[in-house]
Amino acid sequence: MIGLFGVIRDYHARDTTARGLGPVSLEIPAGQAVAVVGASGAGKSTLLSTIGLLDSPTSGVYRLDGIDVSGLSEKRRSVIRRDRMGFVFQRYNLLDELTVSQNVELPLIYQGCSSSRRREAARLALDKVGLSGKGRLRAWQLSGGEQQRVAIARAVVGKPQIMLCDEPTGNLDSSTGQLIIKLLLDIHGESPNRILVVVTHNVGVARQLDRVLVMRDGLVMQDGIPQEVLAQ
């Protein structure tokens, strides 16, 4: 369960303060797939970064499974990210100097897994995303859709409780993007307790999830099922 209660994120520069988020109060139960939509600058990525413990609230409370994680040190936040969260970004963030398999193995290195266990887990993750046999290639040898599949394999290889995706189809054509969303939903559906949060500009993507948050000026303006929220 994710719970944000009066969460605010302000950014300070010299003598000015800009509000990036909030106040936001919402709960996301285990097993739910949530889309976050809104114009550029609406606060979508700030919300995702806050949920993913990449950013800390200026004020308010963030509870993860009932535990207040609002003011944790960076070291403790990084442990939670490592063990419980998977991230997928618009630009893939793959390392060209590594093979596809080595890119997927990276989270398991940080978890202290043995090399044999990492290789097997990476192989299974690549099988899951339809890239069997491509582990020895370099990322630059793959298409954009294939690179995003590698990024998804890397995100799920550690079996995270929470999947956070920031515009995962933003650099892809519509047909490839649809395949990526189907893949994410299939993986999400494999675990009854996994939370999936997808930031997207694509209304077609948002319609496929369980719930939609519509953001503007750092606030959640609408919150409900896609059939109701996106019909307005």
Secondary structure, 3 states (H helix, E strand, C coil): CEEEEEEEEEEEECCEEEEEEEEEEEEECCCCEEEEECCCCCCHHHHHHHHCCCCCCCEEEEEECCEECCCCCHHHHHHHHHHHEEEEECCCCCCCCCEHHHHHHHHHHHCCCCHHHHHHHHHHHHHHCCCCCCCCCEHHHCCHHHHHHHHHHHHHCCCCCEEEEECCCCCCCHHHHHHHHHHHHHHHHCCCCCEEEEECCCHHHHCCCCEEEEEECCEEEEEECHHHHCCC
